[in-house]
């Protein structure tokens, strides 16, 4: 399977799918930082820029379109973090938006660790 042929926005990639795995960590109301565990987006786009829009709302932004095709995301929050729920949604071909909530479904900052996995499969 060649993503170059099936996904015109992703150039020069010859993998079955692309992966980005990271642990996001936030202290207080600061913008989270990422410890990248795996990034096969490689030459397409470097590590994304992380932003904090408001309490419990974050964006990962890549310089080139990497979220092209079928995008699968999963999140898991480490026990002891302020937030207890999280969701990651593809906002565009270059932006992934992450929301975190309390048990009462109120938006709250992560304040702890979140494991993020993104996989992009050809259409």
N, C-alpha and C positions, 0 to 999 in steps of 0.2 A: 504494500500500500504506500503510495507516494503523496504526501500532503502538498507537495509543490504543484501537482497536477489537479488536485481536487480543491485546494484552497489557494486561490490566486493571491490573497493577502499575505501568505506565508511563503517566503522565497527560500529555496535552497535547503529544504528540510526533507530528509528521507527516513523518517521514523514512523511507526504505526500511530503514535500519538505523542503529544507534548505534555510535559509535566512541570508544575511549579509547586514545591512544598516548602513551607516555612513555619516557624514559630513566631507569632507576633507577640510582643511584650509591651505593656503600657504601664507606666508609673504615674499615678495622679491623673492630671488632665493633659499630660504631654502627648505629642504625636507618638503612636507606637513605633517601635523599631522591629526589624525582622532579622531572624537568624535563618538564612536560606539553607535548607537541607538538600534540595534538589531543584535544578533549573535547567530543563532541556530546551527552553526558548532560545538559549545560546546566542547565536549571531543575529537572530531576528530582532531581539530587543533585550537590553540588559535588565538588571533587577528593577522592578517598578519603584516609582516614587510613592511613598505612603503619606496620606493626608488625613487629618482629623477635621471633619466638617462641623460637628457638634457632639455633645455627649452621646456616646454610643453609635456614632456614624462615621465611617472611615472609607477612604478610597485608595485603591492601588491603581496607579496610572503608568502605562507603558508608553514609550515614545513611538512605537510602531504597532500596527494591528496584530495582536497575538490571539485574541479571543474570537477567532474565526472558525466556524464549523459548529460542532456539537460540544458545548462546554459543560463539564461536570464539576461541581464544587462540593466540598464537604468541610465542615468546621467542627472542632471540638474544643471546649473550654476546660482548662485545667481546674480541678477542684481547688477552692480557696480564692478564686478570682471573684471580683465584685459581680460581674455579669455571670449569668447562668445559662443563657441561651444566645445563639448567634446564627446568622444566616449570611450567605455570600451570594450576590446576584450580579450577573453580567449586565452592566449598564450600557456599554458600547463595545466596539472591537478593541478599544484601548483601556477601558475602565471597568474595574470590578468594585462594587460597593458592598461593604460589610456593615451589618447592624448588630448591636449587642443589647441585651435586655436583662432586667431583673426577673425574678420569679413572678412578680406582679405584672409583667409585660411592659414595664416602664423602661424607656431608653436610658441606659447607664453606661458609663465608660467601662471598658474591659477591666482595667486595673488588675493585671495578672497576665496569664499566657493563653493564647489561642493557637491551636494547630490548624493550619489551612492547607488544603490540597486542591489544586486545580488541574484538571486533565482536559485537553482539547483534542477531540477526535474529528477526522474528516467527515464531511457530509455525504 
